[in-house]
């Protein structure tokens, strides 16, 4: 009886091993194509940097410009 259950167990294990490999092989999806940059994101990044520089310069120059009116 033990020999029969061992053979059944080994048969089931073999079938599961074969099936699990087939399932893994079929579940692999094709890799997605890499995104291509059309330059829009680069242009937007440069625009943000230029706006930040303009904002900083505005706040640096504005106090100097406003203080000259109060000195006289």
Beta strands, then each sheet from edge to edge (+ up, - down):
end
